[in-house]
Amino acid sequence: MKKIISLILALSILLSVCFIAQVNAEEIYPKNWKTFGDFKYIIKKNGKVKIKKYVGNAKTVKIPSEIEGKEVYSIGDESFMKGELLEGKKNTTLEKVVIPDTIYKIQDHAFCDCVNLKTVILGKNIEIMRVCVFSGCKKLKELKIPPKVHEFDFSIIYRTGIKSIHLGKNIALAHSYCFNEYNTNLEKITVSKKNKYYSSKDGILYNKKKTKLRLCPVGLKKKSLKLPSSVKIINDEAFWANKNLKKIILPNKLDTIRPAAFSHCKNLREITIPKNISITYFNAFSDCKKLTNFKILSKKAKIEERIFEGCGFKKINVTHKIVEGFQACEKLRKITILPDVKSIAKRQFFDCPKLKTVTIPKTVKKIGHQAFGFKYEEIGCGGDVLKVKGFTIKGKKNSAAQKYAKKYGFKFVKIK
């Protein structure tokens, strides 16, 4: 009797496992989704077919141009991904996909994280390619953008192996925000001469008249670069994380450097901000670890906070032009405050731990909160603001320098 009961229990467990495996193997899809081979699809109100999911494991996939006698016109969101976005699941089988001429639109993340995808043949009638279509396709080295595409988001090729991209004559809008952070392989951007909105030079993307620099690829194969004299604006994050540039010559007509334009350019060593600059936004050159030489020729420039945060300066001359500019300069040991300086902003030299002594001239009438003499230190899962040990301030008796030293308990040395 016990043996019979044990056998029944074992069979029950086995059937349960099989049932669970069956449910896991056959994902539950909405009732209006139909099946054609390895494709799940729906028929839209326009009478055309939209691919919703590919459920097969083939190395080469040719998307049908027709299902049920109806034209296949769209590839849906995340359709070739395994699982859902952000689940960390990758499609490891797909190596080649052929997309027919009937396809008009490829939607967000359609082929995202197809990590072995090497070849993509795009239909000639595609007009819309949405966000991150091929993001994470690390083995994808080449992509020919169809001639009818009128809007291009550079996130399409995030984290791919693509080194060169060509924008055709119909591209009217190119989104590049945060592009360089996610694509370290791109070396060159070219644009059709017939394009009415964009142009390129030396592999860099500009607007048509080259008055605005839109995007410089991370992997641009140049160590020195002179920008066209026509450039007036450098876009947000335009040179972000460039790997090779050591020197950039900015044009005299340049008026505006947008936020983080040159941030994280790891080999940039010198820069001169020209005389016609009216504004340089925050973090413009932050974390350029090898940047040790800069000049500011402009007398009217508004230079926002953190412009040189995290740069590699060892010594600098401080002028009135820079406010809150030098936080986290870990190598900074010496500063010379020039007579034109009337005030030193809050946290101007915060977290510069090697800066041990500062001489402040009598022209300085105001010193902001934690302007210098303080550092940030990580402790456990958080952090804390601490004083720099042995920090000394030199200045005139009864000056702003002495008041600052007294307020925070720093050593003060009077000078004549």
TAZIJO-V159585 format. One record per run of one state. SS is the DSSP state (a for helix, b for strand, c for the rest). FROM is the first residue (numbers start at 1). TO is the last residue. If there is no record, write none. Layout:
SS,FROM,TO  SS,FROM,TO
//
This chain:
c,1,1  a,2,25  c,26,33  b,34,36  c,37,38  b,39,43  c,44,48  b,49,54  c,55,59  b,60,62  c,63,65  b,66,67  c,68,69  b,70,75  c,76,90  b,91,91  c,92,95  b,96,98  c,99,104  b,105,106  c,107,113  b,114,114  c,115,118  b,119,121  c,122,127  b,128,129  c,130,150  b,151,153  a,154,157  c,158,163  b,164,167  c,168,172  b,173,175  c,176,178  a,179,182  c,183,187  b,188,191  c,192,197  b,198,201  c,202,203  b,204,207  c,208,211  b,212,216  c,217,223  b,224,226  c,227,232  b,233,234  c,235,246  b,247,249  c,250,255  b,256,257  c,258,269  b,270,273  c,274,278  b,279,280  c,281,292  b,293,296  c,297,301  b,302,303  c,304,314  b,315,318  c,319,321  b,322,322  c,323,333  b,334,337  c,338,342  b,343,344  c,345,356  b,357,359  c,360,365  b,366,367  c,368,373  b,374,379  c,380,381  b,382,387  c,388,391  b,392,395  c,396,399  a,400,408  c,409,410  b,411,414  c,415,416
//
